[in-house]
Amino acid sequence: MDCAGLPDQEVVVRNVSMHGMGLASHAMTLRRGEEVRLRLRGSHELRALVRWADGDDFGVELVDPLDMTMLGLSETPH
């Protein structure tokens, strides 16, 4: 993941949906509203906005929906 002005950092993906992700980072402190770029292994780059942050944990909303089949996942209906 990278964020303006900061070097690339690895993050832990806690959960994934078509429209967002829950992530954790011990190396970055992010704030709501910041734009980040994520690169999943074997995937294209994803742009996202930080929607919430609490210590090392944060959630992002993806600018474009994620192709869940590309990840080999399916979204569970609510």
PDB file of N, CA, C and O in Angstrom:
ATOM      1  N   MET A   1       0.846  -1.168   0.000  1.00  0.00           N
ATOM      2  CA  MET A   1       0.000   0.000   0.000  1.00  0.00           C
ATOM      3  C   MET A   1       0.888   1.226   0.000  1.00  0.00           C
ATOM      4  O   MET A   1       1.963   1.222   0.599  1.00  0.00           O
ATOM      5  N   ASP A   2       0.448   2.257  -0.660  1.00  0.00           N
ATOM      6  CA  ASP A   2       1.152   3.532  -0.530  1.00  0.00           C
ATOM      7  C   ASP A   2       0.152   4.663  -0.368  1.00  0.00           C
ATOM      8  O   ASP A   2      -1.003   4.586  -0.787  1.00  0.00           O
ATOM      9  N   CYS A   3       0.647   5.705   0.253  1.00  0.00           N
ATOM     10  CA  CYS A   3      -0.130   6.893   0.548  1.00  0.00           C
ATOM     11  C   CYS A   3       0.778   8.074   0.221  1.00  0.00           C
ATOM     12  O   CYS A   3       1.994   7.975   0.381  1.00  0.00           O
ATOM     13  N   ALA A   4       0.223   9.162  -0.225  1.00  0.00           N
ATOM     14  CA  ALA A   4       1.004  10.328  -0.636  1.00  0.00           C
ATOM     15  C   ALA A   4       2.097  10.674   0.366  1.00  0.00           C
ATOM     16  O   ALA A   4       1.828  10.875   1.550  1.00  0.00           O
ATOM     17  N   GLY A   5       3.321  10.739  -0.119  1.00  0.00           N
ATOM     18  CA  GLY A   5       4.434  11.158   0.724  1.00  0.00           C
ATOM     19  C   GLY A   5       5.033  10.078   1.599  1.00  0.00           C
ATOM     20  O   GLY A   5       6.004  10.341   2.309  1.00  0.00           O
ATOM     21  N   LEU A   6       4.490   8.872   1.575  1.00  0.00           N
ATOM     22  CA  LEU A   6       5.012   7.786   2.398  1.00  0.00           C
ATOM     23  C   LEU A   6       5.501   6.650   1.510  1.00  0.00           C
ATOM     24  O   LEU A   6       4.924   6.404   0.450  1.00  0.00           O
ATOM     25  N   PRO A   7       6.564   5.949   1.930  1.00  0.00           N
ATOM     26  CA  PRO A   7       7.034   4.808   1.137  1.00  0.00           C
ATOM     27  C   PRO A   7       6.023   3.658   1.192  1.00  0.00           C
ATOM     28  O   PRO A   7       5.196   3.583   2.101  1.00  0.00           O
ATOM     29  N   ASP A   8       6.107   2.767   0.205  1.00  0.00           N
ATOM     30  CA  ASP A   8       5.237   1.589   0.193  1.00  0.00           C
ATOM     31  C   ASP A   8       5.382   0.804   1.486  1.00  0.00           C
ATOM     32  O   ASP A   8       6.486   0.647   2.007  1.00  0.00           O
ATOM     33  N   GLN A   9       4.264   0.314   1.997  1.00  0.00           N
ATOM     34  CA  GLN A   9       4.242  -0.476   3.226  1.00  0.00           C
ATOM     35  C   GLN A   9       3.358  -1.701   3.027  1.00  0.00           C
ATOM     36  O   GLN A   9       2.349  -1.641   2.324  1.00  0.00           O
ATOM     37  N   GLU A  10       3.740  -2.803   3.646  1.00  0.00           N
ATOM     38  CA  GLU A  10       2.861  -3.962   3.653  1.00  0.00           C
ATOM     39  C   GLU A  10       1.796  -3.746   4.708  1.00  0.00           C
ATOM     40  O   GLU A  10       2.065  -3.185   5.770  1.00  0.00           O
ATOM     41  N   VAL A  11       0.587  -4.193   4.413  1.00  0.00           N
ATOM     42  CA  VAL A  11      -0.518  -4.116   5.353  1.00  0.00           C
ATOM     43  C   VAL A  11      -1.162  -5.489   5.460  1.00  0.00           C
ATOM     44  O   VAL A  11      -1.024  -6.326   4.568  1.00  0.00           O
ATOM     45  N   VAL A  12      -1.860  -5.707   6.551  1.00  0.00           N
ATOM     46  CA  VAL A  12      -2.602  -6.948   6.759  1.00  0.00           C
ATOM     47  C   VAL A  12      -4.036  -6.720   6.316  1.00  0.00           C
ATOM     48  O   VAL A  12      -4.685  -5.770   6.754  1.00  0.00           O
ATOM     49  N   VAL A  13      -4.531  -7.592   5.444  1.00  0.00           N
ATOM     50  CA  VAL A  13      -5.917  -7.514   4.997  1.00  0.00           C
ATOM     51  C   VAL A  13      -6.750  -8.347   5.962  1.00  0.00           C
ATOM     52  O   VAL A  13      -6.581  -9.564   6.043  1.00  0.00           O
ATOM     53  N   ARG A  14      -7.639  -7.699   6.686  1.00  0.00           N
ATOM     54  CA  ARG A  14      -8.483  -8.391   7.674  1.00  0.00           C
ATOM     55  C   ARG A  14      -9.797  -8.885   7.070  1.00  0.00           C
ATOM     56  O   ARG A  14     -10.284  -9.960   7.420  1.00  0.00           O
ATOM     57  N   ASN A  15     -10.360  -8.100   6.169  1.00  0.00           N
ATOM     58  CA  ASN A  15     -11.574  -8.536   5.477  1.00  0.00           C
ATOM     59  C   ASN A  15     -11.689  -7.802   4.158  1.00  0.00           C
ATOM     60  O   ASN A  15     -11.110  -6.733   3.968  1.00  0.00           O
ATOM     61  N   VAL A  16     -12.450  -8.400   3.248  1.00  0.00           N
ATOM     62  CA  VAL A  16     -12.577  -7.872   1.887  1.00  0.00           C
ATOM     63  C   VAL A  16     -14.034  -7.962   1.458  1.00  0.00           C
ATOM     64  O   VAL A  16     -14.711  -8.957   1.716  1.00  0.00           O
ATOM     65  N   SER A  17     -14.498  -6.919   0.808  1.00  0.00           N
ATOM     66  CA  SER A  17     -15.794  -6.968   0.145  1.00  0.00           C
ATOM     67  C   SER A  17     -15.635  -6.309  -1.221  1.00  0.00           C
ATOM     68  O   SER A  17     -14.568  -5.787  -1.543  1.00  0.00           O
ATOM     69  N   MET A  18     -16.674  -6.334  -2.001  1.00  0.00           N
ATOM     70  CA  MET A  18     -16.619  -5.753  -3.334  1.00  0.00           C
ATOM     71  C   MET A  18     -16.314  -4.258  -3.283  1.00  0.00           C
ATOM     72  O   MET A  18     -15.718  -3.718  -4.215  1.00  0.00           O
ATOM     73  N   HIS A  19     -16.720  -3.578  -2.196  1.00  0.00           N
ATOM     74  CA  HIS A  19     -16.595  -2.121  -2.129  1.00  0.00           C
ATOM     75  C   HIS A  19     -15.604  -1.612  -1.093  1.00  0.00           C
ATOM     76  O   HIS A  19     -15.420  -0.401  -0.969  1.00  0.00           O
ATOM     77  N   GLY A  20     -14.958  -2.511  -0.342  1.00  0.00           N
ATOM     78  CA  GLY A  20     -14.035  -2.021   0.669  1.00  0.00           C
ATOM     79  C   GLY A  20     -13.213  -3.112   1.313  1.00  0.00           C
ATOM     80  O   GLY A  20     -13.360  -4.297   1.011  1.00  0.00           O
ATOM     81  N   MET A  21     -12.337  -2.679   2.215  1.00  0.00           N
ATOM     82  CA  MET A  21     -11.453  -3.593   2.928  1.00  0.00           C
ATOM     83  C   MET A  21     -11.214  -3.090   4.340  1.00  0.00           C
ATOM     84  O   MET A  21     -11.191  -1.886   4.597  1.00  0.00           O
ATOM     85  N   GLY A  22     -11.038  -4.033   5.241  1.00  0.00           N
ATOM     86  CA  GLY A  22     -10.552  -3.733   6.574  1.00  0.00           C
ATOM     87  C   GLY A  22      -9.082  -4.107   6.603  1.00  0.00           C
ATOM     88  O   GLY A  22      -8.723  -5.230   6.248  1.00  0.00           O
ATOM     89  N   LEU A  23      -8.236  -3.193   7.015  1.00  0.00           N
ATOM     90  CA  LEU A  23      -6.788  -3.380   6.957  1.00  0.00           C
ATOM     91  C   LEU A  23      -6.137  -3.033   8.287  1.00  0.00           C
ATOM     92  O   LEU A  23      -6.756  -2.423   9.159  1.00  0.00           O
ATOM     93  N   ALA A  24      -4.879  -3.430   8.428  1.00  0.00           N
ATOM     94  CA  ALA A  24      -4.094  -3.060   9.608  1.00  0.00           C
ATOM     95  C   ALA A  24      -2.665  -2.788   9.172  1.00  0.00           C
ATOM     96  O   ALA A  24      -2.147  -3.447   8.271  1.00  0.00           O
ATOM     97  N   SER A  25      -2.033  -1.819   9.812  1.00  0.00           N
ATOM     98  CA  SER A  25      -0.643  -1.469   9.535  1.00  0.00           C
ATOM     99  C   SER A  25       0.024  -1.022  10.823  1.00  0.00           C
ATOM    100  O   SER A  25      -0.503  -0.182  11.552  1.00  0.00           O
ATOM    101  N   HIS A  26       1.184  -1.592  11.093  1.00  0.00           N
ATOM    102  CA  HIS A  26       1.957  -1.165  12.258  1.00  0.00           C
ATOM    103  C   HIS A  26       2.918  -0.029  11.887  1.00  0.00           C
ATOM    104  O   HIS A  26       3.546   0.571  12.759  1.00  0.00           O
ATOM    105  N   ALA A  27       3.025   0.260  10.580  1.00  0.00           N
ATOM    106  CA  ALA A  27       4.000   1.245  10.115  1.00  0.00           C
ATOM    107  C   ALA A  27       3.395   2.594   9.741  1.00  0.00           C
ATOM    108  O   ALA A  27       4.124   3.577   9.604  1.00  0.00           O
ATOM    109  N   MET A  28       2.078   2.658   9.575  1.00  0.00           N
ATOM    110  CA  MET A  28       1.437   3.895   9.125  1.00  0.00           C
ATOM    111  C   MET A  28       0.307   4.277  10.065  1.00  0.00           C
ATOM    112  O   MET A  28      -0.371   3.416  10.626  1.00  0.00           O
ATOM    113  N   THR A  29       0.117   5.561  10.226  1.00  0.00           N
ATOM    114  CA  THR A  29      -1.058   6.079  10.917  1.00  0.00           C
ATOM    115  C   THR A  29      -1.837   6.875   9.892  1.00  0.00           C
ATOM    116  O   THR A  29      -1.377   7.913   9.415  1.00  0.00           O
ATOM    117  N   LEU A  30      -3.007   6.389   9.559  1.00  0.00           N
ATOM    118  CA  LEU A  30      -3.802   7.024   8.517  1.00  0.00           C
ATOM    119  C   LEU A  30      -4.961   7.799   9.111  1.00  0.00           C
ATOM    120  O   LEU A  30      -5.400   7.536  10.230  1.00  0.00           O
ATOM    121  N   ARG A  31      -5.448   8.760   8.339  1.00  0.00           N
ATOM    122  CA  ARG A  31      -6.587   9.569   8.769  1.00  0.00           C
ATOM    123  C   ARG A  31      -7.724   9.442   7.776  1.00  0.00           C
ATOM    124  O   ARG A  31      -7.511   9.210   6.586  1.00  0.00           O
ATOM    125  N   ARG A  32      -8.910   9.595   8.277  1.00  0.00           N
ATOM    126  CA  ARG A  32     -10.101   9.551   7.435  1.00  0.00           C
ATOM    127  C   ARG A  32      -9.965  10.553   6.295  1.00  0.00           C
ATOM    128  O   ARG A  32      -9.536  11.689   6.495  1.00  0.00           O
ATOM    129  N   GLY A  33     -10.339  10.110   5.092  1.00  0.00           N
ATOM    130  CA  GLY A  33     -10.299  10.980   3.926  1.00  0.00           C
ATOM    131  C   GLY A  33      -9.041  10.861   3.085  1.00  0.00           C
ATOM    132  O   GLY A  33      -9.019  11.335   1.949  1.00  0.00           O
ATOM    133  N   GLU A  34      -7.991  10.240   3.612  1.00  0.00           N
ATOM    134  CA  GLU A  34      -6.766  10.088   2.825  1.00  0.00           C
ATOM    135  C   GLU A  34      -6.975   9.094   1.691  1.00  0.00           C
ATOM    136  O   GLU A  34      -7.698   8.109   1.840  1.00  0.00           O
ATOM    137  N   GLU A  35      -6.339   9.361   0.561  1.00  0.00           N
ATOM    138  CA  GLU A  35      -6.387   8.434  -0.569  1.00  0.00           C
ATOM    139  C   GLU A  35      -5.174   7.524  -0.496  1.00  0.00           C
ATOM    140  O   GLU A  35      -4.059   7.976  -0.237  1.00  0.00           O
ATOM    141  N   VAL A  36      -5.404   6.234  -0.727  1.00  0.00           N
ATOM    142  CA  VAL A  36      -4.319   5.248  -0.725  1.00  0.00           C
ATOM    143  C   VAL A  36      -4.421   4.402  -1.987  1.00  0.00           C
ATOM    144  O   VAL A  36      -5.463   4.357  -2.641  1.00  0.00           O
ATOM    145  N   ARG A  37      -3.331   3.740  -2.312  1.00  0.00           N
ATOM    146  CA  ARG A  37      -3.299   2.789  -3.423  1.00  0.00           C
ATOM    147  C   ARG A  37      -2.870   1.441  -2.860  1.00  0.00           C
ATOM    148  O   ARG A  37      -1.906   1.348  -2.100  1.00  0.00           O
ATOM    149  N   LEU A  38      -3.589   0.415  -3.238  1.00  0.00           N
ATOM    150  CA  LEU A  38      -3.317  -0.941  -2.775  1.00  0.00           C
ATOM    151  C   LEU A  38      -2.927  -1.810  -3.957  1.00  0.00           C
ATOM    152  O   LEU A  38      -3.495  -1.689  -5.043  1.00  0.00           O
ATOM    153  N   ARG A  39      -1.967  -2.677  -3.744  1.00  0.00           N
ATOM    154  CA  ARG A  39      -1.585  -3.655  -4.756  1.00  0.00           C
ATOM    155  C   ARG A  39      -1.681  -5.031  -4.127  1.00  0.00           C
ATOM    156  O   ARG A  39      -0.911  -5.378  -3.231  1.00  0.00           O
ATOM    157  N   LEU A  40      -2.646  -5.815  -4.613  1.00  0.00           N
ATOM    158  CA  LEU A  40      -2.781  -7.190  -4.148  1.00  0.00           C
ATOM    159  C   LEU A  40      -1.868  -8.066  -4.994  1.00  0.00           C
ATOM    160  O   LEU A  40      -1.669  -7.798  -6.179  1.00  0.00           O
ATOM    161  N   ARG A  41      -1.322  -9.098  -4.399  1.00  0.00           N
ATOM    162  CA  ARG A  41      -0.448 -10.001  -5.159  1.00  0.00           C
ATOM    163  C   ARG A  41      -1.200 -10.560  -6.351  1.00  0.00           C
ATOM    164  O   ARG A  41      -2.314 -11.067  -6.224  1.00  0.00           O
ATOM    165  N   GLY A  42      -0.570 -10.456  -7.512  1.00  0.00           N
ATOM    166  CA  GLY A  42      -1.172 -10.967  -8.729  1.00  0.00           C
ATOM    167  C   GLY A  42      -2.358 -10.155  -9.220  1.00  0.00           C
ATOM    168  O   GLY A  42      -3.151 -10.646 -10.023  1.00  0.00           O
ATOM    169  N   SER A  43      -2.492  -8.924  -8.752  1.00  0.00           N
ATOM    170  CA  SER A  43      -3.656  -8.112  -9.104  1.00  0.00           C
ATOM    171  C   SER A  43      -3.223  -6.738  -9.597  1.00  0.00           C
ATOM    172  O   SER A  43      -2.051  -6.368  -9.532  1.00  0.00           O
ATOM    173  N   HIS A  44      -4.181  -6.016 -10.078  1.00  0.00           N
ATOM    174  CA  HIS A  44      -3.938  -4.639 -10.490  1.00  0.00           C
ATOM    175  C   HIS A  44      -3.961  -3.716  -9.271  1.00  0.00           C
ATOM    176  O   HIS A  44      -4.257  -4.142  -8.154  1.00  0.00           O
ATOM    177  N   GLU A  45      -3.648  -2.467  -9.508  1.00  0.00           N
ATOM    178  CA  GLU A  45      -3.657  -1.473  -8.430  1.00  0.00           C
ATOM    179  C   GLU A  45      -5.082  -1.025  -8.133  1.00  0.00           C
ATOM    180  O   GLU A  45      -5.881  -0.819  -9.047  1.00  0.00           O
ATOM    181  N   LEU A  46      -5.392  -0.878  -6.859  1.00  0.00           N
ATOM    182  CA  LEU A  46      -6.709  -0.425  -6.415  1.00  0.00           C
ATOM    183  C   LEU A  46      -6.564   0.923  -5.730  1.00  0.00           C
ATOM    184  O   LEU A  46      -5.675   1.109  -4.899  1.00  0.00           O
ATOM    185  N   ARG A  47      -7.433   1.862  -6.074  1.00  0.00           N
ATOM    186  CA  ARG A  47      -7.468   3.156  -5.383  1.00  0.00           C
ATOM    187  C   ARG A  47      -8.566   3.112  -4.345  1.00  0.00           C
ATOM    188  O   ARG A  47      -9.623   2.523  -4.571  1.00  0.00           O
ATOM    189  N   ALA A  48      -8.313   3.740  -3.199  1.00  0.00           N
ATOM    190  CA  ALA A  48      -9.289   3.696  -2.120  1.00  0.00           C
ATOM    191  C   ALA A  48      -9.194   4.949  -1.263  1.00  0.00           C
ATOM    192  O   ALA A  48      -8.186   5.656  -1.276  1.00  0.00           O
ATOM    193  N   LEU A  49     -10.271   5.212  -0.512  1.00  0.00           N
ATOM    194  CA  LEU A  49     -10.300   6.312   0.450  1.00  0.00           C
ATOM    195  C   LEU A  49     -10.454   5.732   1.847  1.00  0.00           C
ATOM    196  O   LEU A  49     -11.266   4.834   2.071  1.00  0.00           O
ATOM    197  N   VAL A  50      -9.666   6.254   2.787  1.00  0.00           N
ATOM    198  CA  VAL A  50      -9.777   5.821   4.173  1.00  0.00           C
ATOM    199  C   VAL A  50     -11.094   6.365   4.723  1.00  0.00           C
ATOM    200  O   VAL A  50     -11.332   7.573   4.690  1.00  0.00           O
ATOM    201  N   ARG A  51     -11.945   5.476   5.226  1.00  0.00           N
ATOM    202  CA  ARG A  51     -13.243   5.873   5.768  1.00  0.00           C
ATOM    203  C   ARG A  51     -13.261   5.887   7.283  1.00  0.00           C
ATOM    204  O   ARG A  51     -14.051   6.617   7.880  1.00  0.00           O
ATOM    205  N   TRP A  52     -12.404   5.090   7.922  1.00  0.00           N
ATOM    206  CA  TRP A  52     -12.288   5.113   9.379  1.00  0.00           C
ATOM    207  C   TRP A  52     -10.895   4.620   9.760  1.00  0.00           C
ATOM    208  O   TRP A  52     -10.271   3.860   9.020  1.00  0.00           O
ATOM    209  N   ALA A  53     -10.424   5.054  10.906  1.00  0.00           N
ATOM    210  CA  ALA A  53      -9.121   4.622  11.415  1.00  0.00           C
ATOM    211  C   ALA A  53      -9.185   4.584  12.936  1.00  0.00           C
ATOM    212  O   ALA A  53      -9.748   5.477  13.569  1.00  0.00           O
ATOM    213  N   ASP A  54      -8.602   3.540  13.510  1.00  0.00           N
ATOM    214  CA  ASP A  54      -8.571   3.353  14.958  1.00  0.00           C
ATOM    215  C   ASP A  54      -7.257   2.662  15.303  1.00  0.00           C
ATOM    216  O   ASP A  54      -7.153   1.439  15.217  1.00  0.00           O
ATOM    217  N   GLY A  55      -6.259   3.442  15.692  1.00  0.00           N
ATOM    218  CA  GLY A  55      -4.942   2.875  15.975  1.00  0.00           C
ATOM    219  C   GLY A  55      -4.340   2.279  14.715  1.00  0.00           C
ATOM    220  O   GLY A  55      -4.224   2.959  13.695  1.00  0.00           O
ATOM    221  N   ASP A  56      -3.950   0.991  14.782  1.00  0.00           N
ATOM    222  CA  ASP A  56      -3.351   0.308  13.634  1.00  0.00           C
ATOM    223  C   ASP A  56      -4.385  -0.151  12.611  1.00  0.00           C
ATOM    224  O   ASP A  56      -4.030  -0.485  11.481  1.00  0.00           O
ATOM    225  N   ASP A  57      -5.654  -0.170  12.992  1.00  0.00           N
ATOM    226  CA  ASP A  57      -6.712  -0.681  12.116  1.00  0.00           C
ATOM    227  C   ASP A  57      -7.381   0.463  11.358  1.00  0.00           C
ATOM    228  O   ASP A  57      -7.545   1.565  11.883  1.00  0.00           O
ATOM    229  N   PHE A  58      -7.762   0.180  10.114  1.00  0.00           N
ATOM    230  CA  PHE A  58      -8.477   1.175   9.324  1.00  0.00           C
ATOM    231  C   PHE A  58      -9.294   0.488   8.241  1.00  0.00           C
ATOM    232  O   PHE A  58      -9.024  -0.654   7.869  1.00  0.00           O
ATOM    233  N   GLY A  59     -10.288   1.195   7.746  1.00  0.00           N
ATOM    234  CA  GLY A  59     -11.137   0.676   6.680  1.00  0.00           C
ATOM    235  C   GLY A  59     -11.105   1.611   5.497  1.00  0.00           C
ATOM    236  O   GLY A  59     -11.064   2.832   5.647  1.00  0.00           O
ATOM    237  N   VAL A  60     -11.124   1.013   4.308  1.00  0.00           N
ATOM    238  CA  VAL A  60     -11.106   1.817   3.091  1.00  0.00           C
ATOM    239  C   VAL A  60     -12.305   1.481   2.224  1.00  0.00           C
ATOM    240  O   VAL A  60     -12.790   0.349   2.214  1.00  0.00           O
ATOM    241  N   GLU A  61     -12.769   2.480   1.500  1.00  0.00           N
ATOM    242  CA  GLU A  61     -13.791   2.297   0.475  1.00  0.00           C
ATOM    243  C   GLU A  61     -13.083   2.347  -0.869  1.00  0.00           C
ATOM    244  O   GLU A  61     -12.365   3.302  -1.163  1.00  0.00           O
ATOM    245  N   LEU A  62     -13.282   1.327  -1.678  1.00  0.00           N
ATOM    246  CA  LEU A  62     -12.631   1.263  -2.983  1.00  0.00           C
ATOM    247  C   LEU A  62     -13.295   2.222  -3.958  1.00  0.00           C
ATOM    248  O   LEU A  62     -14.518   2.357  -3.965  1.00  0.00           O
ATOM    249  N   VAL A  63     -12.492   2.887  -4.781  1.00  0.00           N
ATOM    250  CA  VAL A  63     -13.013   3.807  -5.790  1.00  0.00           C
ATOM    251  C   VAL A  63     -13.798   3.026  -6.838  1.00  0.00           C
ATOM    252  O   VAL A  63     -14.865   3.465  -7.267  1.00  0.00           O
ATOM    253  N   ASP A  64     -13.278   1.869  -7.254  1.00  0.00           N
ATOM    254  CA  ASP A  64     -13.964   0.993  -8.206  1.00  0.00           C
ATOM    255  C   ASP A  64     -14.214  -0.344  -7.523  1.00  0.00           C
ATOM    256  O   ASP A  64     -13.369  -0.805  -6.755  1.00  0.00           O
ATOM    257  N   PRO A  65     -15.366  -0.985  -7.788  1.00  0.00           N
ATOM    258  CA  PRO A  65     -15.653  -2.266  -7.156  1.00  0.00           C
ATOM    259  C   PRO A  65     -14.584  -3.316  -7.474  1.00  0.00           C
ATOM    260  O   PRO A  65     -14.027  -3.340  -8.571  1.00  0.00           O
ATOM    261  N   LEU A  66     -14.315  -4.163  -6.513  1.00  0.00           N
ATOM    262  CA  LEU A  66     -13.331  -5.226  -6.647  1.00  0.00           C
ATOM    263  C   LEU A  66     -13.973  -6.439  -7.300  1.00  0.00           C
ATOM    264  O   LEU A  66     -15.079  -6.836  -6.932  1.00  0.00           O
ATOM    265  N   ASP A  67     -13.287  -7.020  -8.261  1.00  0.00           N
ATOM    266  CA  ASP A  67     -13.755  -8.245  -8.904  1.00  0.00           C
ATOM    267  C   ASP A  67     -13.453  -9.412  -7.967  1.00  0.00           C
ATOM    268  O   ASP A  67     -12.331  -9.917  -7.944  1.00  0.00           O
ATOM    269  N   MET A  68     -14.446  -9.837  -7.201  1.00  0.00           N
ATOM    270  CA  MET A  68     -14.258 -10.885  -6.197  1.00  0.00           C
ATOM    271  C   MET A  68     -13.882 -12.220  -6.835  1.00  0.00           C
ATOM    272  O   MET A  68     -13.153 -13.004  -6.227  1.00  0.00           O
ATOM    273  N   THR A  69     -14.362 -12.492  -8.041  1.00  0.00           N
ATOM    274  CA  THR A  69     -14.011 -13.753  -8.693  1.00  0.00           C
ATOM    275  C   THR A  69     -12.530 -13.794  -9.034  1.00  0.00           C
ATOM    276  O   THR A  69     -11.929 -14.868  -9.069  1.00  0.00           O
ATOM    277  N   MET A  70     -11.941 -12.631  -9.286  1.00  0.00           N
ATOM    278  CA  MET A  70     -10.508 -12.561  -9.558  1.00  0.00           C
ATOM    279  C   MET A  70      -9.718 -13.047  -8.349  1.00  0.00           C
ATOM    280  O   MET A  70      -8.654 -13.648  -8.497  1.00  0.00           O
ATOM    281  N   LEU A  71     -10.238 -12.786  -7.156  1.00  0.00           N
ATOM    282  CA  LEU A  71      -9.568 -13.201  -5.929  1.00  0.00           C
ATOM    283  C   LEU A  71      -9.913 -14.635  -5.534  1.00  0.00           C
ATOM    284  O   LEU A  71      -9.325 -15.188  -4.605  1.00  0.00           O
ATOM    285  N   GLY A  72     -10.871 -15.232  -6.247  1.00  0.00           N
ATOM    286  CA  GLY A  72     -11.317 -16.565  -5.875  1.00  0.00           C
ATOM    287  C   GLY A  72     -12.264 -16.528  -4.691  1.00  0.00           C
ATOM    288  O   GLY A  72     -12.411 -17.519  -3.976  1.00  0.00           O
ATOM    289  N   LEU A  73     -12.912 -15.380  -4.481  1.00  0.00           N
ATOM    290  CA  LEU A  73     -13.839 -15.204  -3.362  1.00  0.00           C
ATOM    291  C   LEU A  73     -15.222 -14.893  -3.869  1.00  0.00           C
ATOM    292  O   LEU A  73     -15.387 -14.464  -5.011  1.00  0.00           O
ATOM    293  N   SER A  74     -16.201 -15.100  -3.047  1.00  0.00           N
ATOM    294  CA  SER A  74     -17.549 -14.641  -3.369  1.00  0.00           C
ATOM    295  C   SER A  74     -18.079 -13.905  -2.170  1.00  0.00           C
ATOM    296  O   SER A  74     -17.803 -14.282  -1.031  1.00  0.00           O
ATOM    297  N   GLU A  75     -18.832 -12.868  -2.411  1.00  0.00           N
ATOM    298  CA  GLU A  75     -19.367 -12.052  -1.337  1.00  0.00           C
ATOM    299  C   GLU A  75     -20.592 -12.747  -0.754  1.00  0.00           C
ATOM    300  O   GLU A  75     -21.465 -13.203  -1.493  1.00  0.00           O
ATOM    301  N   THR A  76     -20.655 -12.824   0.570  1.00  0.00           N
ATOM    302  CA  THR A  76     -21.779 -13.436   1.242  1.00  0.00           C
ATOM    303  C   THR A  76     -22.947 -12.469   1.262  1.00  0.00           C
ATOM    304  O   THR A  76     -22.784 -11.317   1.664  1.00  0.00           O
ATOM    305  N   PRO A  77     -24.150 -12.921   0.826  1.00  0.00           N
ATOM    306  CA  PRO A  77     -25.297 -12.009   0.857  1.00  0.00           C
ATOM    307  C   PRO A  77     -25.665 -11.639   2.291  1.00  0.00           C
ATOM    308  O   PRO A  77     -25.450 -12.428   3.212  1.00  0.00           O
ATOM    309  N   HIS A  78     -26.212 -10.456   2.479  1.00  0.00           N
ATOM    310  CA  HIS A  78     -26.587  -9.983   3.821  1.00  0.00           C
ATOM    311  C   HIS A  78     -27.932 -10.495   4.204  1.00  0.00           C
ATOM    312  O   HIS A  78     -28.415 -10.202   5.297  1.00  0.00           O
TER     313      HIS A  78
END
